[in-house]
Amino acid sequence: MAETKSTAKLVVTSETGPRVASPEDIERAWDDPRLANVLYHDWEASKYDAKWSISYDERCVAYARDRFAHIAGKQGWPYAKALEIGCGTGFFLLNLRQAGVLSDGAVTDISPGMVEVATRNARGLGFDVDGRVADAESVPYPDDHFDLVIGHAVLHRIPDVEKALREALRVLKPGGRFVFCGEPTKRGDVVARKLSQLTWGTASRISHWPLVRKKFARTKVELEASSRAAALEGAVEVHRFDPRELRGIAMRAGAIDVETVTEELTASWFGWPVRTVEAAVKPGALGWPWSTFAHRGWDGLSALDEKVLSRVVPDSLFYNVCLTGTKP
């Protein structure tokens, strides 16, 4: 989706009711990553799971478990006490808990709306999860408190990554582990964005052709809202990582046993256009056959990337980088 600066109003909804982010707020957000994160994620909170096809069934349980195991192995399960930083709707922690990776959990996020949704999702699954609104660079828990700190697609949105990793280490017990997955690489992200922009323009035009408009076309207001969301999302994504540089940041923060792995080459070339098509048409218009095609396609290409291409293609070309390390 094209990223163009906009100062249109955003209506942020939460359990406490709607509130309006003024054009002035949005204008300031372009120079204030913290404000941009709060506005964007509060705005997206109520529809984030649907937008990214997030669920709490076997499909996403397996995804979360496999991402974790790929970078950190299966030793030490279940971790007794875990914290997810930048939790969003709780996707990573809640699915890892269902997978048996961890026993007890807490979540933090800079967005009050996301914390509300994450704790609500936890209650729906029968879990008691402590949720707190907080910056990743200032975690509201005592030293040596957790056995595991996790995050998914969060480090690239944190202004001071090294400080955030120092906080993760501070709240970990000695020997405790952190695991961050789903972080974009510098080269992989360029390809993903180009593919998304091309797909957005094509899909939004085709969906308005006369023979398919009624079933597939979003209204002009909905398309403009999606474009504003994409634009503001660009303001919150402040980093793309080189795997080697990311390992260096973690070691400077004080971690030991630091490792990275990369994932998704052809899977990202497939997955980003698929997600963009879904955003460009009416919700639900593509139906179950499309969902099956999307899941099986991504799953098959991910296996190809991991088992074959990762052996011959430089890791910096893959889309995602995962990071782990431990506290001395």
SEKEMAR-821827 format. One line per field, with one value per residue: residue number from 1; x, y, z of N, C-alpha, C in turn. Coordinates in steps of 0.02 Angstrom, whole numbers. Example, Ala and Ser with C-alpha at 12.3 -4.5 7.8 and 13.67 -1.06 7.14 Angstrom:
<palos>
seq <- (1,2)
nc1 <- (660,642)
nc2 <- (-284,-112)
nc3 <- (390,354)
cac1 <- (615,684)
cac2 <- (-225,-53)
cac3 <- (390,357)
cc1 <- (660,645)
cc2 <- (-165,2)
cc3 <- (390,394)
</palos>
This chain:
<palos>
seq <- (1,2,3,4,5,6,7,8,9,10,11,12,13,14,15,16,17,18,19,20,21,22,23,24,25,26,27,28,29,30,31,32,33,34,35,36,37,38,39,40,41,42,43,44,45,46,47,48,49,50,51,52,53,54,55,56,57,58,59,60,61,62,63,64,65,66,67,68,69,70,71,72,73,74,75,76,77,78,79,80,81,82,83,84,85,86,87,88,89,90,91,92,93,94,95,96,97,98,99,100,101,102,103,104,105,106,107,108,109,110,111,112,113,114,115,116,117,118,119,120,121,122,123,124,125,126,127,128,129,130,131,132,133,134,135,136,137,138,139,140,141,142,143,144,145,146,147,148,149,150,151,152,153,154,155,156,157,158,159,160,161,162,163,164,165,166,167,168,169,170,171,172,173,174,175,176,177,178,179,180,181,182,183,184,185,186,187,188,189,190,191,192,193,194,195,196,197,198,199,200,201,202,203,204,205,206,207,208,209,210,211,212,213,214,215,216,217,218,219,220,221,222,223,224,225,226,227,228,229,230,231,232,233,234,235,236,237,238,239,240,241,242,243,244,245,246,247,248,249,250,251,252,253,254,255,256,257,258,259,260,261,262,263,264,265,266,267,268,269,270,271,272,273,274,275,276,277,278,279,280,281,282,283,284,285,286,287,288,289,290,291,292,293,294,295,296,297,298,299,300,301,302,303,304,305,306,307,308,309,310,311,312,313,314,315,316,317,318,319,320,321,322,323,324,325,326,327,328)
nc1 <- (42,24,124,80,88,-32,-157,-283,-426,-424,-523,-516,-554,-604,-627,-669,-736,-757,-626,-557,-419,-338,-307,-194,-129,-93,-8,97,139,221,346,367,396,345,215,160,159,66,-53,-71,-79,-182,-286,-289,-317,-444,-472,-362,-327,-412,-368,-237,-258,-250,-264,-316,-304,-254,-182,-115,-58,34,115,172,238,330,407,469,539,626,724,760,756,693,720,698,562,406,433,428,383,336,360,284,339,279,154,42,-106,-88,-48,78,120,3,-24,95,83,-26,37,120,243,265,213,154,101,135,95,150,122,139,22,-135,-255,-216,-170,-289,-360,-275,-278,-412,-423,-346,-426,-533,-478,-464,-357,-260,-189,-72,-83,-1,17,153,314,435,564,559,516,387,421,504,683,760,646,575,574,577,577,485,446,358,379,414,534,578,500,535,611,741,828,933,923,798,825,915,827,747,841,865,746,744,780,942,1019,903,805,786,678,649,549,506,557,590,710,837,856,758,640,630,597,474,393,389,323,200,152,136,42,-66,-108,-148,-246,-343,-390,-439,-539,-640,-692,-834,-900,-863,-871,-977,-964,-830,-775,-710,-772,-739,-709,-665,-551,-472,-454,-379,-264,-219,-193,-87,6,28,76,199,265,287,372,529,652,750,833,1001,1056,1182,1215,1110,1137,1251,1198,1124,1226,1299,1205,1219,1191,1223,1269,1210,1109,1052,924,863,710,585,590,548,423,387,381,268,175,158,96,-24,-82,-100,-194,-303,-325,-367,-492,-668,-699,-700,-741,-664,-670,-670,-597,-493,-427,-379,-293,-202,-146,-91,-4,87,138,199,298,372,428,510,597,661,715,787,827,884,1009,1085,1063,1107,1084,1043,955,833,665,623,702,752,791,889,948,1037,1032,1176)
nc2 <- (-59,110,235,382,542,594,694,667,640,513,388,313,163,79,-23,73,160,266,376,525,548,692,793,869,789,681,742,779,653,609,652,597,450,376,430,404,264,239,299,232,95,94,131,22,-85,-149,-218,-288,-425,-485,-420,-470,-604,-672,-799,-910,-1044,-1208,-1178,-1052,-1078,-1178,-1104,-1004,-1085,-1154,-1049,-1004,-1120,-1135,-1036,-1044,-1175,-1323,-1346,-1333,-1308,-1312,-1134,-1052,-921,-789,-644,-541,-416,-271,-324,-320,-392,-501,-613,-690,-731,-792,-897,-968,-1008,-1095,-1190,-1250,-1195,-1101,-1063,-965,-797,-624,-464,-321,-164,-17,36,71,19,-100,-175,-192,-275,-386,-437,-464,-564,-660,-690,-747,-867,-928,-891,-812,-664,-540,-373,-227,-54,10,76,-9,20,46,-54,-107,-196,-288,-317,-471,-556,-632,-787,-794,-682,-617,-568,-514,-456,-325,-259,-180,-70,2,143,147,16,-54,-9,-61,-198,-205,-181,-295,-391,-348,-378,-513,-669,-728,-823,-829,-816,-719,-701,-644,-630,-619,-498,-370,-381,-277,-288,-382,-317,-211,-276,-334,-221,-160,-259,-259,-128,-131,-234,-180,-69,-135,-231,-150,-77,-177,-234,-142,-154,-166,-296,-362,-276,-264,-375,-372,-241,-116,31,203,278,178,131,245,255,139,172,280,213,132,231,290,180,171,271,217,113,101,39,-72,-226,-285,-449,-477,-353,-340,-443,-388,-276,-339,-403,-292,-243,-329,-464,-642,-791,-760,-771,-772,-811,-822,-807,-843,-812,-843,-864,-740,-665,-717,-706,-568,-502,-579,-542,-408,-406,-455,-347,-253,-283,-315,-367,-541,-570,-650,-779,-952,-1043,-959,-929,-1056,-1079,-974,-1006,-1136,-1110,-1017,-1096,-1204,-1138,-1082,-1196,-1235,-1125,-1140,-1271,-1286,-1164,-1084,-1138,-1098,-966,-800,-746,-616,-584,-638,-613,-605,-590,-677,-667,-719,-732,-744,-705,-667)
nc3 <- (0,-37,41,104,173,291,370,413,522,648,718,867,944,1093,1240,1327,1249,1099,1045,977,876,843,694,723,818,737,645,730,762,661,691,813,869,978,1004,877,879,983,932,808,846,942,858,772,855,881,765,728,740,645,529,511,504,626,746,879,873,815,699,716,840,806,718,803,897,815,764,880,921,816,831,967,1013,1099,1229,1407,1415,1504,1515,1668,1703,1601,1498,1378,1273,1194,1155,1070,1016,1094,1027,1016,1148,1200,1110,1121,1252,1243,1168,1258,1287,1385,1554,1643,1616,1570,1497,1404,1324,1224,1184,1249,1197,1134,1244,1312,1220,1215,1348,1355,1256,1320,1432,1365,1327,1445,1525,1651,1637,1670,1622,1565,1525,1443,1394,1294,1328,1461,1571,1678,1789,1921,1948,1892,1874,1778,1684,1549,1412,1281,1111,965,805,851,891,784,793,901,967,1036,1027,1089,1222,1254,1249,1353,1458,1446,1483,1613,1684,1673,1753,1812,1687,1617,1465,1315,1174,1016,877,700,645,526,393,318,177,140,175,84,-37,1,24,-102,-176,-107,-132,-271,-283,-210,-287,-405,-361,-298,-406,-494,-415,-427,-552,-661,-665,-550,-446,-351,-267,-221,-204,-97,-14,-62,52,140,73,76,214,237,167,245,362,321,293,420,484,424,492,617,602,627,610,509,500,491,507,571,627,717,808,864,931,1031,1104,1149,1235,1339,1333,1324,1230,1108,965,793,675,508,413,289,129,-15,39,92,-25,-79,27,65,-51,-48,78,52,-53,19,104,14,-34,3,171,199,70,-13,33,96,10,-37,83,117,8,31,157,136,31,87,191,124,47,151,207,101,100,226,227,110,35,133,149,44,8,53,223,244,143,170,233,371,529,673,847,986,1155,1313,1490,1584)
cac1 <- (0,65,131,77,74,-102,-175,-354,-442,-431,-566,-487,-606,-581,-681,-692,-772,-717,-595,-533,-351,-345,-256,-133,-96,-64,48,152,162,274,410,365,380,303,146,138,143,4,-109,-81,-100,-249,-332,-294,-325,-507,-477,-295,-327,-444,-325,-178,-279,-226,-312,-289,-316,-194,-144,-69,-18,91,158,210,282,383,453,508,585,677,778,779,753,638,742,673,489,382,461,380,354,358,335,286,347,247,113,-13,-167,-69,-38,135,119,-55,-16,149,57,-65,83,158,310,269,159,121,122,117,104,152,120,133,-47,-187,-303,-189,-169,-359,-378,-234,-304,-478,-410,-323,-485,-572,-444,-462,-292,-253,-128,-64,-70,17,35,221,365,483,626,547,470,365,428,568,740,763,577,548,617,576,548,473,413,348,373,411,597,586,458,560,664,807,826,981,895,744,855,942,770,729,890,857,689,755,821,1005,1008,841,813,740,666,611,539,466,585,608,779,843,845,693,585,625,560,405,356,377,270,137,129,113,-20,-120,-134,-182,-305,-394,-421,-478,-599,-691,-718,-907,-926,-844,-873,-1025,-940,-763,-748,-717,-791,-685,-691,-627,-485,-433,-435,-325,-204,-196,-164,-22,50,48,117,266,295,305,423,589,713,757,893,1049,1063,1244,1210,1063,1174,1295,1158,1108,1286,1314,1157,1241,1170,1270,1238,1166,1102,997,908,818,655,540,614,492,360,370,362,199,131,140,41,-86,-110,-120,-257,-355,-339,-393,-561,-713,-685,-737,-762,-624,-696,-629,-546,-436,-391,-343,-239,-152,-111,-51,49,138,168,243,356,413,467,562,647,698,750,829,856,926,1076,1122,1048,1130,1030,1020,904,769,624,619,757,735,847,885,1007,1023,1061,1232)
cac2 <- (0,170,272,454,576,616,721,656,617,443,372,256,132,32,-41,134,200,298,441,551,575,752,803,893,730,641,780,773,584,597,668,569,379,350,450,368,195,238,314,179,31,103,132,-44,-138,-187,-257,-311,-498,-500,-393,-511,-674,-700,-841,-944,-1114,-1247,-1146,-1002,-1110,-1210,-1052,-974,-1137,-1170,-991,-1005,-1177,-1126,-994,-1057,-1245,-1346,-1360,-1288,-1298,-1243,-1080,-1041,-853,-756,-577,-519,-344,-251,-384,-316,-425,-559,-670,-733,-761,-836,-958,-1007,-1040,-1153,-1241,-1279,-1165,-1063,-1078,-905,-742,-553,-429,-248,-131,56,53,47,-21,-167,-211,-212,-332,-444,-466,-493,-627,-708,-712,-792,-932,-953,-876,-752,-631,-471,-328,-159,-8,31,76,-65,44,56,-109,-96,-256,-286,-356,-544,-575,-678,-839,-786,-621,-629,-516,-533,-397,-267,-223,-131,-12,32,191,129,-57,-77,4,-109,-263,-200,-189,-365,-427,-329,-412,-585,-701,-753,-882,-822,-808,-679,-724,-597,-657,-579,-431,-364,-366,-218,-305,-416,-269,-173,-317,-342,-159,-151,-306,-236,-69,-152,-273,-136,-32,-181,-261,-99,-59,-234,-245,-93,-169,-174,-364,-388,-222,-275,-426,-363,-173,-74,99,252,296,122,130,301,238,91,208,318,164,113,288,297,122,188,314,179,63,144,1,-135,-252,-333,-498,-470,-292,-353,-481,-341,-236,-382,-413,-229,-237,-371,-533,-693,-844,-725,-802,-751,-851,-786,-846,-816,-782,-849,-858,-668,-642,-741,-686,-497,-489,-610,-500,-344,-419,-460,-280,-210,-303,-319,-422,-602,-579,-701,-843,-1005,-1069,-914,-939,-1119,-1067,-930,-1042,-1191,-1080,-990,-1151,-1241,-1098,-1075,-1257,-1229,-1076,-1165,-1333,-1285,-1100,-1057,-1167,-1070,-895,-761,-734,-546,-576,-663,-558,-603,-612,-692,-655,-745,-725,-759,-661,-700)
cac3 <- (0,-42,104,93,235,296,435,425,589,663,775,903,985,1144,1286,1360,1201,1047,1054,913,870,803,642,755,847,683,618,778,764,612,723,880,861,1032,990,818,900,1021,888,759,876,970,802,742,905,878,703,711,731,581,476,501,509,689,781,938,861,799,645,744,893,773,691,858,925,768,761,943,922,763,856,1037,1029,1140,1298,1459,1415,1497,1555,1722,1704,1540,1483,1308,1264,1132,1147,1023,1040,1133,982,1027,1214,1210,1071,1151,1313,1222,1142,1313,1292,1447,1600,1669,1572,1577,1434,1404,1259,1228,1165,1295,1160,1124,1308,1325,1178,1235,1410,1339,1222,1371,1470,1322,1326,1513,1555,1692,1613,1692,1566,1585,1472,1457,1342,1297,1359,1533,1587,1747,1831,1958,1923,1902,1887,1728,1655,1477,1384,1210,1071,894,762,896,897,731,808,963,950,1063,1032,1139,1288,1265,1264,1422,1503,1445,1524,1684,1716,1670,1803,1784,1646,1580,1393,1275,1105,975,810,653,633,455,373,275,106,131,182,22,-84,25,15,-174,-195,-78,-167,-337,-275,-187,-344,-452,-331,-285,-470,-521,-374,-446,-618,-655,-655,-485,-397,-297,-220,-195,-196,-38,-30,-65,121,169,42,103,283,233,147,302,409,294,300,490,500,403,543,678,586,627,598,474,531,465,562,609,668,772,859,898,977,1089,1144,1184,1290,1394,1325,1303,1190,1060,900,749,616,462,386,238,68,-61,77,97,-92,-86,82,65,-98,-25,130,22,-87,70,130,-40,-51,60,218,188,0,-47,54,124,-37,-37,146,111,-39,62,210,109,-8,132,228,79,31,211,212,50,123,284,215,50,15,187,144,-13,0,111,271,241,92,195,258,444,571,743,892,1054,1198,1383,1540,1620)
cc1 <- (44,66,133,56,3,-114,-250,-365,-443,-477,-540,-541,-574,-640,-708,-728,-727,-685,-563,-461,-354,-294,-190,-93,-59,-4,108,181,218,344,416,346,336,230,119,119,77,-56,-123,-108,-166,-301,-343,-316,-387,-511,-411,-293,-356,-399,-268,-194,-251,-282,-277,-307,-251,-151,-93,-30,44,140,202,259,342,433,498,560,641,736,803,776,694,659,711,599,457,421,408,344,381,325,339,288,318,198,62,-75,-152,-53,18,132,62,-50,42,127,15,-21,125,229,319,207,119,146,98,130,109,148,114,62,-97,-238,-279,-188,-240,-377,-339,-261,-373,-470,-388,-382,-527,-543,-438,-396,-296,-187,-127,-46,-56,36,104,263,409,548,619,495,452,365,496,623,730,695,551,600,625,546,543,443,408,335,368,476,604,543,481,617,734,807,874,955,839,772,888,885,747,776,882,803,695,794,888,994,945,854,764,737,623,609,503,492,608,682,780,827,777,635,576,583,486,364,341,321,202,109,101,46,-78,-150,-174,-248,-361,-428,-465,-542,-655,-714,-793,-931,-910,-852,-918,-998,-875,-744,-762,-739,-730,-662,-648,-557,-442,-410,-377,-260,-175,-163,-94,28,74,90,190,302,317,359,489,654,700,826,936,1061,1126,1243,1164,1096,1220,1258,1143,1168,1307,1267,1175,1221,1228,1232,1190,1167,1047,986,861,768,620,578,558,425,339,349,290,153,111,89,-26,-120,-135,-185,-314,-374,-375,-465,-603,-694,-730,-755,-725,-641,-645,-579,-484,-394,-350,-282,-183,-112,-65,8,105,174,218,306,401,457,524,617,692,742,799,865,900,997,1118,1114,1073,1072,1003,966,835,731,627,685,732,799,836,952,988,1057,1117,1212)
cc2 <- (62,207,346,487,603,644,714,629,540,435,308,228,84,17,20,181,234,363,461,574,632,754,828,836,691,677,774,703,570,612,638,496,351,367,412,296,192,249,256,116,36,100,62,-100,-181,-232,-290,-386,-517,-478,-441,-586,-709,-740,-873,-1017,-1147,-1213,-1097,-1029,-1142,-1159,-1023,-1024,-1149,-1111,-991,-1060,-1168,-1085,-1017,-1131,-1262,-1362,-1309,-1276,-1338,-1194,-1059,-974,-814,-688,-566,-443,-325,-305,-380,-348,-489,-621,-716,-768,-811,-900,-1001,-1041,-1101,-1209,-1274,-1251,-1129,-1077,-1017,-845,-674,-520,-354,-224,-56,79,27,2,-92,-207,-234,-274,-394,-477,-495,-560,-681,-735,-761,-862,-963,-941,-812,-719,-559,-427,-257,-118,20,32,15,-45,56,6,-106,-160,-254,-327,-430,-575,-631,-730,-830,-719,-632,-567,-539,-469,-333,-227,-168,-69,25,80,170,54,-83,-66,-45,-178,-263,-209,-262,-407,-411,-369,-489,-609,-721,-819,-880,-803,-757,-707,-672,-623,-606,-509,-424,-351,-307,-235,-337,-368,-228,-211,-323,-279,-146,-196,-284,-176,-86,-189,-229,-98,-75,-206,-210,-76,-116,-244,-196,-102,-185,-244,-392,-337,-237,-323,-406,-292,-144,-5,145,271,241,119,187,287,188,124,249,272,144,169,295,238,134,230,275,128,99,106,-56,-161,-293,-383,-490,-408,-302,-394,-435,-298,-276,-393,-350,-218,-281,-444,-579,-746,-815,-761,-769,-806,-810,-834,-807,-778,-785,-844,-785,-641,-662,-708,-613,-479,-519,-566,-434,-351,-421,-392,-237,-226,-307,-377,-482,-617,-636,-772,-894,-1034,-1024,-923,-1003,-1112,-1026,-968,-1096,-1164,-1054,-1047,-1190,-1203,-1086,-1137,-1258,-1182,-1106,-1225,-1332,-1218,-1069,-1083,-1134,-995,-857,-742,-663,-535,-601,-605,-551,-624,-622,-688,-688,-732,-740,-708,-698,-719)
cc3 <- (0,24,88,157,235,366,448,495,592,722,806,949,1035,1189,1323,1312,1151,1071,989,920,820,746,670,787,793,653,664,778,715,640,793,875,916,1020,930,836,937,976,840,791,912,915,775,790,893,817,684,698,663,523,460,507,571,722,840,935,838,746,674,804,862,746,747,887,880,762,822,941,871,788,925,1057,1075,1212,1346,1460,1472,1541,1606,1716,1644,1533,1408,1306,1196,1110,1091,1053,1080,1093,1003,1094,1222,1171,1096,1216,1295,1196,1197,1320,1358,1489,1622,1630,1593,1510,1446,1332,1270,1215,1216,1260,1149,1189,1326,1285,1199,1298,1399,1303,1272,1411,1430,1317,1395,1549,1597,1675,1639,1633,1590,1524,1489,1394,1350,1331,1434,1557,1661,1789,1864,1924,1936,1915,1841,1706,1580,1460,1309,1176,1000,854,803,896,845,742,872,947,973,1076,1085,1210,1304,1282,1333,1473,1505,1488,1599,1718,1712,1731,1772,1748,1606,1507,1365,1204,1070,904,765,641,561,444,325,203,95,134,118,-29,-64,12,-59,-198,-169,-115,-236,-332,-254,-246,-392,-423,-320,-350,-496,-482,-391,-519,-612,-637,-585,-428,-338,-245,-185,-175,-127,-60,-32,5,152,139,67,174,283,213,204,354,386,303,372,513,480,455,605,665,575,612,548,491,483,521,603,653,727,827,898,948,1040,1134,1181,1242,1349,1388,1306,1263,1138,993,860,698,573,432,331,183,17,-25,84,29,-107,-35,80,12,-77,28,101,-16,-37,98,78,-57,12,106,203,116,-34,-26,78,74,-41,26,144,65,-6,114,182,67,35,168,185,61,91,221,161,72,178,266,157,41,70,185,90,-23,61,157,267,189,115,228,334,476,642,785,959,1090,1270,1428,1577,1691)
</palos>
